[in-house]
Amino acid sequence: MNFTQFPALTLSAALALGATTAQAVEVTGGSAGLSYSAFTEDTDVSRLGLEGSVELGFNRTLGLQFDAGYNDFNATGIDSNTLGLHGIYHLNEATSFGAFYVREDVEGVDLDILGVEAGYEMLNWDIEGYVADIDSDGGDGTMGGVKARYEMASGLGLTGAYDRAESGGDDLSRFAVRLDRDVSPNGNLYLEVGTARAEAGGISDSEPFVGLGGKITFGAERGATFEQRGLTRLIPGL
């Protein structure tokens, strides 16, 4: 499926038309987060990330989520900036669907990422997945991922996540296990371990990494409905 045939402006216009039936537009949730990850064999190869999201609700079923993010890669001095927009349809209290567009700038190279996503909450489980098309000056590609979080007692959560991106035979994947804990009604801290694997030019390599970070939410219990999207969010370091 070629998502680039469906511009994000079309999605925004459709949601704006649906909002005319709503009595009011309100901020339903949002978050601000800080993260750090590094390869275990060389912690100078690391990434520092800042991101924030705000979600607007037009009625009980339709919403828009706005994202902004920044990543700095220590060893290479490369940085990236992302701006994202999600159009969200809440089927019910447990299930949400979305379509998103992300504009990502990596040292002057622009990436347009367009995709679809879905989230589901059931008892103590929170599951989310996405697929997307990547269009850039360097070529086209695809990416996708899934994560599942299980909420335990005492505010603890255990998450498993897998993401993969592919372009022109080059492949990047990331698997991580995260343990998080609520430290306040609106604050959460986490520690994660994982493996990043890259294949390019017939050469493949994988490296373990560790990460830590925190998030402050407001509004809805989970803040914004969906995670931010972006290619450089998948890379522990460069």
N, C-alpha and C positions, 0 to 999 in steps of 0.2 A: 504494500500500500504506500502510495506517495503522498505523505501528509502535506507537502509543500503546495499542493493544489488547493488547500483550504486555508487562506490567510487568517491570522489571528484577528484582524479587523472585522471579519465576518462574524466570528464568535462574539466579539465585544458588542457589535451592533445588535445581534440577536438577543443578547442578555439585556441590553439597554431597552429594547422594545418590550421585553417581558417585565421589566421593572416598572413600566407605566401603570401596571395594575397594583403595584404595591403601595401601601400607605406611607411608608417611610423607608429610606435607606439608612442602615446603621452598621457600625463596626461590630462584628460578631466575635472577632478573635484576632490574635496575632502573637508574634514571638520575636525575640532577639537572642542570638546565640553566638558563642565563641568556641572555636575548636582548634586543636593542635594534633598533628600526627607526624610520625617520623619512622623511618626504617630502623630496625633494631641494630643492624650492623654498622650504621653510620647515622647518628642522630642529626648531623648537619644537613642531611637530605630530608627536609621536613616541609610541612605546609601549615600555615597559620590562616584560619578562615574566620571571617565575620559575616553574619547574615541576619536579615530581618524580613518578616512577612506581616502583612495586614490583610484581613479578609472583610469584605463588605457583603451584607446580606440584603437582597431586594425583597424577599419574602421567605417563606419556610423552605422553599425548594431551590431557589436560584441564588448564586453568589459569585463574586469576583475576588480572587486572591492576587495580591501584588507582592513580588519578591525583589529583593536586592541583595547582592552578595559580593564579597571581595576575598580573593585568595592570594597569599604571598608565599612563594617558594624560596626558601632561604638560600640553598646552595647555588642556584642559578640566577637568582635575582629576578626571575620571571614573576609577573603577577597577572591576575585576571579579574575582570569585572562582569557581573551578570545582572540582567534585569529580566524579570519573568512575569507572566500574566497567566492565570488559570481561570477558565470558566467552569463553574461547579454546579452540578445538579445533585441535590440530596434526594435520593429515592425514598428514604425513610430515616429513622433515627440511627440505623446501623450501617447503611450502605450509601456511598457517595461515588459519583462518576465525574470525571473532569477531562477537559482538553486544555493543553497548555502551549505557550510559545515562550521561548527563552532566547534572548540576544546576549551572546557571550563574546567578550573581547579578550583575546590572549596576546598581549604584546603587539597590538595592531592588526592581528588576524581575527576576523569576525566569523562567528558561527551562529547560524540560525537553527534552533532546535524546536521541532514541532511534534507533539505527540498526544497520546491519550493515557488516562490513568484511572484507577479505581481503588477504593478503600472500603474495608469491612470490619466492623467491631462485633465480637461475639463473646459474651461472658468476659473472661479475662484476656481474650486475644484481640490484637489489633493488627490487621493485615493490609498491606498496600503494595501495588504493583504498577508498572508503567512500561510503555514501549514508545520509541520516538525515532524520527528521521533527523539526520544532521546534514546541513548544507553549509559548506565553507569554501573559501577560495582554494583550499588544498584538495578538495574532493568531497564526495558525499559519503555518508555512513549511516549506521543505525546504532541505537543503544536501548537498553532495557534493564529492568531490575525488579526485585521483589524483596520485601522484608516482612518479618513477623515478630511481634513483641508479645510476650506473656507477662502479665502483671502478677507479681507474687505478694506475699504479706509484707507489712512494714514499709510500703512504698517502694519496694524493689521491682525492677523490671529486667527481663532477659530477652535480648533481640538477636536474631540471626538475619543477615542481609547479604544479598548477592547482586552485583551489577556487572554489566558487560557492554563494551562498545567495540564496534568493528568498522573499518574503513579500508577499502582497497587491499584486502588481505592482511592488514595489520590488525592486531587484536589486543584489547586491554580488558582485564577482568579483576574484580575485587570481591573478596569474601571476608566478612567480619562478624565477630560475636561481641556483643556489647552488654555490659551490666550497668544499669543506671539506678539512681535512687532519688526520690523526692526529698529535698532538704527544706522546703517550705511549701505553702499552698500554691505558689506560682513559680518555684524554682526547682530545677532538676540538674544533677551532675552525672557524668558517665565516664566509664573507662572501657576501652575496647582493644581487642587484639585481632589480627587478621593477616591475610596474605594477598599481595598484589602480584599479578602475572601479566607480562607483556610479551607479545610476539610481533616481530617486525623484520622484514628482509630475510626470512628463514631462520632467524635466531630467536630463541625464547628464553625467558628468565623469570624467576619468581623470587620475591623477597618478603619476609615477615615484617609486620609493622605494628606499632602500638599507637593509641590515640586517647585523648581525653578532652573533655569539654563540658559545657553547660548551656542551659537555655532558660530564659525567663518568658513565661506566657502570660497572656491576659485575655479576658473574655471567656470564650468556651474553654472547657477543661483541657483540651489538647492544643489550644491556641488556634492556629490556622489549620485547615483541613488536611492539606497535603504538604509533603516534604518539598524543599526546593529541588530543582533539576539543574544539571550542568555537567559538562564533561570533566572540568578540572576538579569538581567535588569528589571524583572517584580516585584521584591520584594522591597517595600519602605524601609524596615528595618528588622533586625533579632534580 
